[in-house]
Amino acid sequence: MQRRWYAASLDEEHLFAVGDEPPMDGGARKMFGLRAQTGVAEAAELTAGRWRTRPGGPAEVVVSGAVAETLSLRAGQRLRFAGRDGQADARIVGVFEPRDAGDPVWDDLGYALEPVVPVLDGEPYVVAGVTDWVGVDVVAAGSGVAAVSGWRYRLDERRLNAATLESVTAAVAEARRMSWSSGATVQTSLDGALSRFAGQLRAVQALPRWCRRGWSPASSADRAGGAVDGAAAT
């Protein structure tokens, strides 16, 4: 594996936020997911406020510049996150910009970088913010929204070759079939990426040697797989 991240999240489909200042005090519903994840602070640059650091009290949330602009949020502003069973207090403590929006660390934080704005009446805003493990627990307990946690892995496509392809593909298939006593599930698009890679490899091997110039397993695997990831969640 090239990289891995651990995360706990509250899905934006089940959680929404309200506040005392416009537009948070009315209008279209604000579906607002929260995620705590390793690697985020290192992949972002603060432009205002601070990262969540203080235990106790309201959940502390950091949002991207795009979310802050969309919902007129600023450091120090208070929000309430509501779910099916109640609500939890929170405070915006910082605003960040990603150092590289294409970094795979952001793959599960799409709504944090690119919030959805309603176009038609009745449509919601859909956004996400970053908090810490305590923040996830605080909001989950107050709102009744269940947190989902797990590991996410990124394959090092540079190590894929004809010798390892079969064993990696078999391992992915076995992981899908396994019954996890903890209730965990495995989600991945890796098997599809590996199948495309295997097809490209067979096609190239069938070519005359002089036609193979410029082709490499690593670059082909990267193109075939895109974000070649797997995730295990509970």
LODREN-16688 format. One line per 5 residues: their letters; for each residue x, y negated, z negated of N, C-alpha, C. Coordinates in Angstrom, 1 decimal. Layout:
N
A> X/Y/Z/X/Y/Z/X/Y/Z ~ ...
END
This chain:
234
MQRRW> 0.8/1.2/0.0/0.0/0.0/0.0/0.9/-1.3/0.0 ~ 0.4/-2.2/0.8/1.2/-3.5/0.8/0.9/-4.4/-0.3 ~ -0.5/-4.6/-0.6/-0.9/-5.5/-1.6/-2.2/-4.9/-2.3 ~ -2.4/-5.3/-3.5/-3.7/-4.9/-4.2/-4.1/-6.0/-5.1 ~ -5.4/-6.1/-5.3/-6.0/-7.1/-6.2/-7.1/-6.4/-7.1
YAASL> -7.2/-6.9/-8.3/-8.3/-6.4/-9.2/-9.2/-7.6/-9.4 ~ -10.5/-7.3/-9.4/-11.5/-8.3/-9.4/-12.8/-7.9/-10.2 ~ -13.5/-8.9/-10.7/-14.8/-8.7/-11.3/-15.7/-9.8/-10.8 ~ -16.9/-9.5/-10.3/-17.7/-10.5/-9.7/-19.2/-10.4/-10.0 ~ -19.8/-11.5/-9.9/-21.3/-11.6/-10.0/-21.8/-12.1/-8.6
DEEHL> -22.7/-11.3/-8.1/-23.1/-11.5/-6.7/-24.0/-12.7/-6.6 ~ -23.8/-13.5/-5.5/-24.6/-14.7/-5.3/-26.0/-14.4/-5.0 ~ -26.3/-13.2/-4.6/-27.7/-12.8/-4.3/-28.6/-12.8/-5.5 ~ -27.9/-12.6/-6.7/-28.6/-12.5/-7.9/-28.4/-13.6/-8.9 ~ -27.6/-14.6/-8.6/-27.2/-15.6/-9.5/-27.4/-17.0/-8.8
FAVGD> -28.0/-17.9/-9.5/-28.1/-19.3/-8.9/-27.8/-20.3/-10.0 ~ -27.4/-21.5/-9.5/-26.9/-22.5/-10.4/-27.7/-23.7/-10.4 ~ -27.9/-24.4/-11.5/-28.6/-25.7/-11.6/-27.7/-26.6/-12.5 ~ -28.0/-27.9/-12.3/-27.3/-28.9/-13.0/-28.1/-30.2/-13.3 ~ -27.5/-31.2/-13.8/-28.3/-32.4/-14.2/-28.1/-33.5/-13.2
EPPMD> -27.2/-33.3/-12.1/-26.9/-34.3/-11.2/-27.3/-33.8/-9.8 ~ -27.7/-34.7/-8.9/-28.0/-34.3/-7.5/-26.7/-33.8/-6.8 ~ -26.8/-32.8/-5.9/-28.1/-32.1/-5.6/-28.4/-30.9/-6.4 ~ -27.7/-30.7/-7.6/-27.8/-29.5/-8.4/-29.1/-29.6/-9.2 ~ -29.7/-30.7/-9.3/-30.9/-30.9/-10.2/-32.2/-30.7/-9.4
GGARK> -32.2/-30.2/-8.2/-33.4/-29.9/-7.5/-33.1/-29.6/-6.0 ~ -34.2/-29.5/-5.2/-34.0/-29.2/-3.8/-33.8/-27.7/-3.6 ~ -33.1/-27.4/-2.5/-32.9/-26.0/-2.1/-32.1/-25.3/-3.2 ~ -32.5/-24.0/-3.4/-31.9/-23.2/-4.4/-30.4/-23.0/-4.1 ~ -29.5/-23.0/-5.1/-28.1/-22.9/-5.0/-27.7/-21.5/-5.4
MFGLR> -27.6/-20.5/-4.5/-27.1/-19.2/-4.8/-25.6/-19.3/-5.0 ~ -25.1/-18.9/-6.2/-23.7/-19.3/-6.6/-23.1/-18.0/-7.2 ~ -22.2/-17.4/-6.4/-21.5/-16.2/-6.9/-20.3/-16.6/-7.7 ~ -19.8/-15.8/-8.6/-18.6/-16.0/-9.3/-17.7/-14.8/-9.2 ~ -16.4/-15.1/-9.2/-15.4/-14.0/-9.1/-14.2/-14.3/-9.8
AQTGV> -13.7/-13.3/-10.6/-12.4/-13.4/-11.2/-11.5/-12.4/-10.5 ~ -10.4/-12.8/-10.0/-9.5/-12.0/-9.2/-8.1/-12.3/-9.4 ~ -7.2/-11.3/-9.4/-5.8/-11.5/-9.5/-5.3/-12.1/-8.2 ~ -4.3/-12.9/-8.2/-3.7/-13.4/-7.0/-4.3/-14.7/-6.5 ~ -5.4/-15.2/-7.0/-6.0/-16.4/-6.5/-5.3/-17.6/-6.8
AEAAE> -4.9/-17.8/-8.1/-4.2/-19.0/-8.5/-2.9/-19.2/-7.7 ~ -2.2/-18.1/-7.4/-0.9/-18.2/-6.7/-1.2/-18.5/-5.2 ~ -2.4/-18.2/-4.7/-2.7/-18.5/-3.3/-3.4/-19.8/-3.0 ~ -3.5/-20.6/-4.1/-4.3/-21.9/-4.0/-3.5/-23.0/-4.6 ~ -3.8/-24.2/-4.3/-3.2/-25.4/-4.8/-4.3/-26.3/-5.5
LTAGR> -4.2/-26.6/-6.7/-5.2/-27.5/-7.4/-5.1/-28.9/-6.9 ~ -6.2/-29.5/-6.6/-6.3/-30.9/-6.2/-6.9/-31.7/-7.2 ~ -7.6/-31.1/-8.2/-8.2/-31.9/-9.3/-8.4/-30.9/-10.5 ~ -8.3/-31.4/-11.7/-8.5/-30.6/-12.9/-7.5/-29.5/-13.2 ~ -7.9/-28.4/-13.6/-7.0/-27.3/-14.0/-7.7/-25.9/-13.7
WRTRP> -6.8/-24.9/-13.9/-7.4/-23.5/-13.8/-8.0/-23.2/-15.1 ~ -8.9/-22.2/-15.1/-9.6/-21.8/-16.3/-8.6/-21.2/-17.3 ~ -8.6/-21.7/-18.5/-7.6/-21.2/-19.5/-8.1/-21.1/-20.9 ~ -9.2/-21.8/-21.2/-9.7/-21.9/-22.6/-10.7/-20.9/-22.9 ~ -10.4/-19.9/-23.8/-11.5/-18.9/-24.2/-12.5/-19.6/-25.1
GGPAE> -13.7/-19.0/-25.2/-14.7/-19.5/-26.0/-15.5/-20.6/-25.3 ~ -16.7/-20.8/-25.7/-17.5/-21.9/-25.1/-18.1/-21.5/-23.8 ~ -18.5/-22.5/-23.0/-19.1/-22.2/-21.7/-18.0/-21.5/-20.7 ~ -18.6/-20.8/-19.7/-17.7/-20.3/-18.7/-17.0/-21.4/-17.9 ~ -15.8/-21.2/-17.6/-15.0/-22.3/-16.8/-14.9/-21.8/-15.4
VVVSG> -15.2/-22.7/-14.5/-15.3/-22.4/-13.1/-14.4/-23.4/-12.3 ~ -13.7/-22.8/-11.3/-13.0/-23.6/-10.3/-13.6/-23.4/-9.0 ~ -13.7/-24.5/-8.2/-14.3/-24.4/-6.9/-13.4/-25.0/-5.8 ~ -13.6/-24.6/-4.6/-12.8/-25.1/-3.5/-13.3/-26.5/-3.2 ~ -12.4/-27.2/-2.4/-12.8/-28.6/-2.0/-14.1/-28.5/-1.1
AVAET> -14.3/-27.5/-0.3/-15.4/-27.4/0.5/-16.7/-27.2/-0.3 ~ -16.7/-26.4/-1.4/-17.8/-26.2/-2.2/-18.1/-27.5/-3.0 ~ -17.0/-28.1/-3.5/-17.2/-29.4/-4.3/-17.8/-30.5/-3.4 ~ -17.4/-30.6/-2.2/-18.0/-31.6/-1.3/-19.5/-31.2/-1.0 ~ -19.7/-30.0/-0.7/-21.1/-29.5/-0.4/-22.1/-29.8/-1.5
LSLRA> -21.7/-29.5/-2.7/-22.6/-29.7/-3.8/-22.3/-30.8/-4.8 ~ -21.4/-31.7/-4.3/-21.1/-32.9/-5.1/-20.6/-32.6/-6.5 ~ -19.7/-31.6/-6.6/-19.2/-31.1/-7.8/-17.9/-31.8/-8.1 ~ -17.6/-31.9/-9.4/-16.3/-32.5/-9.8/-15.9/-31.9/-11.1 ~ -14.6/-31.9/-11.4/-14.1/-31.4/-12.7/-14.8/-32.1/-13.9
GQRLR> -15.2/-31.3/-14.8/-15.9/-31.9/-16.0/-17.4/-31.7/-15.9 ~ -17.9/-31.4/-14.8/-19.4/-31.4/-14.6/-19.9/-30.1/-15.2 ~ -21.1/-30.1/-15.8/-21.7/-29.0/-16.4/-22.8/-28.4/-15.5 ~ -22.8/-27.0/-15.5/-23.8/-26.3/-14.8/-24.4/-25.2/-15.7 ~ -25.5/-24.7/-15.2/-26.2/-23.5/-15.8/-26.4/-22.5/-14.8
FAGRD> -25.9/-21.3/-15.1/-26.1/-20.1/-14.1/-27.2/-19.3/-14.6 ~ -28.2/-19.0/-13.8/-29.4/-18.3/-14.1/-29.6/-17.0/-13.3 ~ -30.1/-16.0/-14.0/-30.4/-14.7/-13.4/-31.7/-14.2/-13.9 ~ -31.9/-12.9/-13.8/-33.3/-12.4/-14.1/-33.6/-12.5/-15.5 ~ -32.6/-12.5/-16.4/-32.9/-12.4/-17.9/-32.6/-13.7/-18.7
GQADA> -32.1/-14.7/-18.0/-31.8/-15.9/-18.8/-30.8/-16.8/-18.0 ~ -30.0/-17.6/-18.8/-29.0/-18.4/-18.2/-27.8/-18.6/-19.1 ~ -26.7/-19.0/-18.5/-25.5/-19.2/-19.2/-24.9/-20.6/-18.9 ~ -24.3/-21.3/-19.9/-23.7/-22.6/-19.6/-22.3/-22.4/-19.0 ~ -22.0/-23.3/-18.2/-20.7/-23.3/-17.5/-20.2/-24.7/-17.3
RIVGV> -18.9/-24.9/-17.0/-18.3/-26.2/-16.7/-17.4/-26.0/-15.5 ~ -17.4/-27.0/-14.6/-16.5/-27.0/-13.5/-15.2/-27.7/-14.1 ~ -14.1/-27.0/-14.0/-12.8/-27.5/-14.6/-11.8/-27.8/-13.6 ~ -12.0/-27.4/-12.3/-11.0/-27.7/-11.3/-11.5/-27.6/-9.9 ~ -10.7/-28.1/-9.0/-11.0/-28.0/-7.5/-9.7/-27.6/-6.9
FEPRD> -9.8/-26.7/-5.9/-8.6/-26.2/-5.3/-8.7/-26.2/-3.7 ~ -7.6/-26.0/-3.1/-7.5/-25.8/-1.6/-6.7/-24.5/-1.4 ~ -7.1/-23.6/-0.5/-6.3/-22.4/-0.3/-5.0/-22.8/0.5 ~ -3.9/-22.2/0.1/-2.6/-22.5/0.8/-2.7/-21.9/2.2 ~ -3.3/-20.8/2.4/-3.5/-20.2/3.7/-4.9/-19.5/3.7
AGDPV> -5.8/-20.1/4.4/-7.2/-19.6/4.3/-7.3/-18.2/5.0 ~ -6.3/-17.8/5.8/-6.3/-16.5/6.4/-5.6/-15.4/5.6 ~ -5.1/-15.8/4.4/-4.5/-14.8/3.5/-5.6/-13.8/3.1 ~ -5.3/-12.5/3.2/-6.3/-11.5/2.8/-6.8/-11.6/1.3 ~ -6.1/-12.3/0.5/-6.6/-12.5/-0.9/-7.9/-13.2/-0.9
WDDLG> -8.3/-13.9/0.2/-9.6/-14.6/0.2/-10.7/-13.8/0.9 ~ -10.4/-12.6/1.3/-11.4/-11.9/2.1/-12.7/-11.7/1.4 ~ -12.7/-11.5/0.1/-13.9/-11.3/-0.6/-14.4/-12.6/-1.3 ~ -13.9/-13.7/-0.8/-14.3/-15.0/-1.4/-14.7/-16.0/-0.2 ~ -15.3/-15.4/0.8/-15.7/-16.2/2.0/-16.6/-17.3/1.6
YALEP> -17.6/-17.1/0.7/-18.5/-18.2/0.4/-17.8/-19.3/-0.5 ~ -16.7/-18.9/-1.1/-15.9/-19.9/-1.9/-15.2/-20.9/-0.9 ~ -14.8/-20.5/0.2/-14.1/-21.3/1.2/-15.0/-21.9/2.2 ~ -16.0/-21.2/2.6/-16.9/-21.6/3.6/-18.4/-21.5/3.1 ~ -18.8/-22.5/2.3/-20.2/-22.4/1.8/-21.2/-22.6/2.9
VVPVL> -22.4/-21.9/2.7/-23.5/-22.0/3.7/-24.4/-23.1/3.2 ~ -24.8/-23.9/4.2/-25.7/-25.1/3.9/-27.0/-24.8/4.6 ~ -28.1/-25.0/3.9/-29.4/-24.7/4.5/-29.7/-25.6/5.7 ~ -30.3/-25.0/6.7/-30.7/-25.7/7.9/-32.2/-26.0/7.9 ~ -32.9/-25.0/7.5/-34.4/-25.1/7.5/-34.9/-25.2/6.1
DGEPY> -36.1/-25.7/6.0/-36.8/-25.8/4.7/-36.9/-24.4/4.1 ~ -36.6/-24.2/2.8/-36.7/-23.0/2.1/-35.5/-22.1/2.1 ~ -34.5/-22.5/2.9/-33.2/-21.8/2.9/-32.4/-22.3/1.8 ~ -31.5/-21.4/1.2/-30.7/-21.8/0.1/-29.3/-22.2/0.5 ~ -28.6/-22.9/-0.4/-27.2/-23.0/-0.3/-26.6/-21.6/-0.8
VVAGV> -25.5/-21.2/-0.2/-24.8/-20.0/-0.6/-23.3/-20.3/-0.8 ~ -22.9/-20.2/-2.0/-21.5/-20.6/-2.3/-20.9/-19.6/-3.4 ~ -19.7/-19.8/-3.7/-19.0/-19.0/-4.7/-17.9/-19.8/-5.4 ~ -17.6/-19.5/-6.6/-16.5/-20.1/-7.3/-15.7/-19.1/-8.0 ~ -14.6/-19.5/-8.6/-13.6/-18.7/-9.2/-13.7/-18.9/-10.7
TDWVG> -13.7/-17.9/-11.5/-13.6/-18.0/-13.0/-12.6/-17.0/-13.5 ~ -12.6/-16.7/-14.8/-11.7/-15.7/-15.3/-12.6/-14.5/-15.8 ~ -11.9/-13.5/-16.4/-12.6/-12.3/-16.9/-13.6/-12.7/-18.0 ~ -13.3/-13.6/-18.9/-14.2/-14.1/-19.9/-15.4/-14.8/-19.3 ~ -15.1/-15.6/-18.3/-16.2/-16.3/-17.7/-17.2/-15.4/-17.0
VDVVA> -16.7/-14.3/-16.4/-17.7/-13.3/-15.8/-18.5/-12.7/-16.9 ~ -17.9/-12.3/-18.0/-18.6/-11.7/-19.1/-19.6/-12.7/-19.7 ~ -19.3/-13.9/-19.9/-20.2/-14.9/-20.5/-21.4/-15.1/-19.6 ~ -21.2/-15.3/-18.3/-22.3/-15.5/-17.4/-23.2/-14.2/-17.2 ~ -22.5/-13.1/-17.2/-23.2/-11.8/-17.1/-24.1/-11.6/-18.3
AGSGV> -23.6/-11.9/-19.5/-24.4/-11.7/-20.7/-25.6/-12.6/-20.8 ~ -25.4/-13.9/-20.4/-26.4/-14.9/-20.5/-27.5/-14.7/-19.4 ~ -27.1/-14.3/-18.2/-28.0/-14.3/-17.0/-28.6/-12.9/-16.8 ~ -28.0/-11.9/-17.4/-28.5/-10.6/-17.1/-28.1/-10.0/-15.8 ~ -27.2/-10.7/-15.1/-26.7/-10.2/-13.8/-25.5/-9.3/-14.1
AAVSG> -25.6/-8.1/-13.5/-24.5/-7.1/-13.8/-23.3/-7.4/-13.0 ~ -22.1/-7.3/-13.7/-20.8/-7.6/-13.0/-20.4/-6.3/-12.3 ~ -19.7/-6.5/-11.2/-19.1/-5.4/-10.4/-17.6/-5.6/-10.4 ~ -16.9/-4.6/-10.8/-15.4/-4.7/-10.9/-14.7/-3.6/-10.1 ~ -13.5/-3.8/-9.7/-12.8/-2.8/-8.9/-11.5/-3.3/-8.4
WRYRL> -10.8/-2.4/-7.7/-9.5/-2.7/-7.1/-9.8/-2.8/-5.6 ~ -9.0/-3.6/-4.9/-9.0/-3.7/-3.5/-7.5/-3.6/-3.0 ~ -7.4/-2.8/-2.0/-6.0/-2.5/-1.5/-5.9/-2.9/0.0 ~ -4.7/-3.3/0.3/-4.4/-3.5/1.7/-3.2/-2.6/2.1 ~ -3.4/-1.9/3.2/-2.5/-1.0/3.7/-1.3/-1.8/4.4
DERRL> -0.1/-1.3/4.2/1.1/-1.8/4.9/1.1/-1.2/6.2 ~ 0.6/-1.9/7.2/0.5/-1.4/8.6/1.9/-1.1/9.2 ~ 2.9/-1.8/8.7/4.3/-1.6/9.2/4.8/-0.2/9.0 ~ 4.2/0.5/8.0/4.6/1.9/7.7/3.8/3.0/8.4 ~ 2.9/2.5/9.2/2.1/3.5/10.0/2.9/4.0/11.2
NAATL> 2.9/5.3/11.4/3.6/5.8/12.6/2.9/7.2/12.9 ~ 3.4/7.8/13.9/2.8/9.1/14.3/3.0/10.1/13.2 ~ 4.1/10.0/12.4/4.3/11.0/11.4/3.4/10.9/10.2 ~ 2.9/9.7/9.9/2.1/9.5/8.7/0.6/9.3/9.0 ~ 0.3/9.1/10.2/-1.1/8.8/10.6/-2.1/9.9/10.1
ESVTA> -1.7/11.2/10.4/-2.7/12.3/10.1/-2.9/12.4/8.6 ~ -1.8/12.3/7.8/-2.0/12.4/6.3/-2.7/11.2/5.7 ~ -2.5/10.0/6.3/-3.2/8.8/5.8/-4.7/9.0/6.1 ~ -5.0/9.3/7.3/-6.4/9.5/7.7/-7.1/10.5/6.9 ~ -6.4/11.6/6.6/-7.0/12.7/5.7/-7.3/12.2/4.3
AVAEA> -6.3/11.4/3.8/-6.5/10.9/2.4/-7.6/9.9/2.3 ~ -7.8/9.1/3.4/-9.0/8.2/3.4/-10.3/9.0/3.4 ~ -10.4/10.0/4.2/-11.6/10.8/4.3/-11.9/11.5/3.0 ~ -10.8/12.0/2.3/-11.0/12.7/1.1/-11.5/11.7/0.0 ~ -11.0/10.5/0.0/-11.4/9.5/-1.0/-12.9/9.2/-0.8
RRMSW> -13.4/9.1/0.5/-14.8/8.9/0.7/-15.7/10.0/0.2 ~ -15.2/11.3/0.2/-16.0/12.4/-0.2/-15.9/12.7/-1.7 ~ -15.0/12.1/-2.4/-14.8/12.4/-3.8/-16.0/11.9/-4.6 ~ -16.3/12.7/-5.6/-17.4/12.3/-6.6/-16.7/11.8/-7.8 ~ -16.9/10.5/-8.1/-16.2/9.8/-9.2/-17.1/9.8/-10.5
SSGAT> -16.6/10.4/-11.5/-17.4/10.6/-12.7/-17.7/9.3/-13.4 ~ -16.9/8.2/-13.1/-17.2/6.9/-13.7/-18.3/6.1/-13.0 ~ -18.8/6.7/-11.8/-19.8/6.0/-11.1/-19.2/5.1/-10.0 ~ -17.9/5.1/-9.9/-17.2/4.3/-8.9/-17.5/4.7/-7.5 ~ -17.4/3.8/-6.6/-17.6/4.1/-5.2/-16.4/3.6/-4.4
VQTSL> -16.2/4.2/-3.2/-15.1/3.7/-2.3/-15.7/3.1/-1.1 ~ -15.3/1.9/-0.7/-15.7/1.2/0.4/-14.5/0.9/1.3 ~ -14.5/1.2/2.5/-13.4/0.9/3.4/-13.7/1.0/4.8 ~ -13.0/0.2/5.6/-13.1/0.2/7.1/-11.8/0.8/7.6 ~ -11.0/1.4/6.7/-9.7/1.9/7.1/-9.8/3.1/8.1
DGALS> -10.8/4.0/7.9/-10.8/5.1/8.7/-11.1/4.7/10.2 ~ -12.0/3.7/10.4/-12.2/3.2/11.7/-11.0/2.6/12.3 ~ -10.2/1.8/11.5/-9.0/1.2/12.0/-8.0/2.3/12.4 ~ -7.9/3.3/11.6/-6.9/4.4/11.9/-7.3/5.2/13.1 ~ -8.6/5.3/13.4/-9.1/6.0/14.6/-8.7/5.2/15.8
RFAGQ> -8.9/3.9/15.7/-8.5/3.0/16.9/-7.0/3.1/17.1 ~ -6.2/3.0/16.0/-4.8/3.1/16.1/-4.3/4.4/16.7 ~ -5.0/5.5/16.3/-4.6/6.8/16.9/-4.9/6.9/18.3 ~ -6.0/6.3/18.8/-6.3/6.2/20.2/-5.3/5.5/21.0 ~ -4.9/4.3/20.4/-3.9/3.5/21.1/-2.6/4.3/21.2
LRAVQ> -2.2/5.0/20.1/-1.0/5.7/20.0/-1.0/6.8/21.1 ~ -2.1/7.5/21.2/-2.2/8.6/22.2/-2.1/8.0/23.6 ~ -2.7/6.9/23.8/-2.7/6.3/25.1/-1.3/5.8/25.5 ~ -0.6/5.3/24.6/0.8/4.8/24.9/1.7/6.0/25.1 ~ 1.5/7.1/24.3/2.4/8.2/24.5/2.2/8.9/25.8
ALPRW> 1.0/8.7/26.4/0.8/9.3/27.7/1.4/8.5/28.9 ~ 1.9/7.3/28.6/2.4/6.4/29.6/3.9/6.8/29.9 ~ 4.4/6.5/31.1/5.8/6.6/31.3/6.6/5.7/30.3 ~ 7.8/6.2/29.9/8.6/5.4/28.9/8.8/4.0/29.3 ~ 9.0/3.7/30.6/9.2/2.3/31.0/8.0/1.4/30.7
CRRGW> 6.8/2.0/30.6/5.6/1.2/30.4/5.4/0.8/29.0 ~ 6.1/1.5/28.1/5.9/1.3/26.6/6.6/0.1/26.1 ~ 7.4/-0.6/26.9/8.2/-1.7/26.4/7.3/-2.8/25.8 ~ 7.7/-3.2/24.6/7.0/-4.3/23.9/5.9/-3.8/23.0 ~ 5.6/-2.5/23.0/4.5/-2.0/22.1/5.2/-1.4/20.8
SPASS> 4.6/-1.7/19.7/5.1/-1.2/18.4/4.0/-0.7/17.6 ~ 4.2/0.4/16.8/3.1/0.9/16.0/2.6/-0.1/15.0 ~ 3.4/-1.0/14.4/3.0/-1.9/13.4/2.1/-3.0/14.0 ~ 2.5/-3.6/15.1/1.7/-4.6/15.7/0.4/-4.0/16.2 ~ 0.4/-2.8/16.8/-0.8/-2.2/17.2/-1.8/-1.9/16.1
ADRAG> -1.2/-1.4/15.0/-2.1/-1.1/13.8/-2.7/-2.3/13.3 ~ -2.0/-3.4/13.3/-2.5/-4.7/12.8/-3.6/-5.1/13.6 ~ -3.5/-5.1/15.0/-4.5/-5.5/15.9/-5.7/-4.5/15.8 ~ -5.5/-3.3/15.7/-6.6/-2.3/15.6/-7.4/-2.4/14.3 ~ -6.7/-2.7/13.2/-7.3/-2.7/11.9/-7.8/-4.0/11.4
GAVDG> -7.2/-5.1/11.9/-7.5/-6.4/11.4/-7.1/-6.5/9.9 ~ -8.0/-6.7/9.0/-7.7/-6.6/7.6/-7.9/-5.2/7.2 ~ -6.8/-4.4/7.2/-6.8/-3.0/7.0/-6.9/-2.8/5.5 ~ -8.1/-2.7/4.9/-8.3/-2.7/3.5/-9.2/-1.5/3.1 ~ -9.0/-1.2/1.8/-9.9/-0.3/1.1/-10.3/-0.8/-0.2
AAAT> -11.4/-0.5/-0.8/-11.8/-1.0/-2.1/-12.5/0.1/-2.9 ~ -12.2/0.1/-4.2/-12.9/1.0/-5.1/-13.5/0.1/-6.1 ~ -14.8/0.3/-6.3/-15.6/-0.6/-7.2/-16.4/0.2/-8.2 ~ -16.7/-0.4/-9.3/-17.6/0.2/-10.3/-18.7/-0.8/-10.6
END
